[in-house]
Amino acid sequence: MLQEAARRLERSVDRAEMLARLGGDEYAIIFEPTTISACQLRRRIGVLLAAPIVVSDTLTIECTASVGIADTTSAGRNANDLVAAADRAMYDDKHHWQLG
């Protein structure tokens, strides 16, 4: 399931965006908001991840994801700052869904 989710995340980013695995099942996306907003990017990722994952003939899994997105306009261009902002955004997203 994690491998398929990672493949879907890879397909969700284009050349102007960077996907990074932070560890385990945590990924961050860093981008420069020239052609797309963080909200649009989050929706695009949500659509790709929302489709059920077929594990076998008898097992289909639906998963949710917490997505950490940082852009160079609000987080700057320093790699450490961008990853830290994406990580904070991911935990904010997780917290939002837990309160759901």
Secondary structure, 3 states (H helix, E strand, C coil): CHHHHHHHHHHHCCCCEEEEEEECCEEEEEECCCCCCHHHHHHHHHHHHHCCEEEECCEEECCCCCCEEEEHHHHCCCHHHHHHHHHHHHHHHHHHHHHC
